[in-house]
Amino acid sequence: MSETDEMKNEMVKDLASLLMEKDKSLSIDRALALVFNSDTYQKLLNDRTRLYYQSPRYVFSFLEDELETGKIA
């Protein structure tokens, strides 16, 4: 696995953890499903965005906005 792939995987774990921290009733499966089915995740996978270099909280802010509004701000 490349370093980039490892960074992306860590970001997914961090995003799921932050979701569960925000909503204590979320299971790990549900939190991961929310991440994997988001536009934020698609942006994370796109190497041109280099979103995986950002802090998890910064990326989480995009995910939060998307989950609240249905789109990335």
Secondary structure, DSSP 8 states (H G I E B T S, - for coil): --HHHHHHHHHHHHHHHHHHHH-TT--HHHHHHHHHTSHHHHHHH-TTT-GGGS-HHHHHHHHHHHHHHSS--
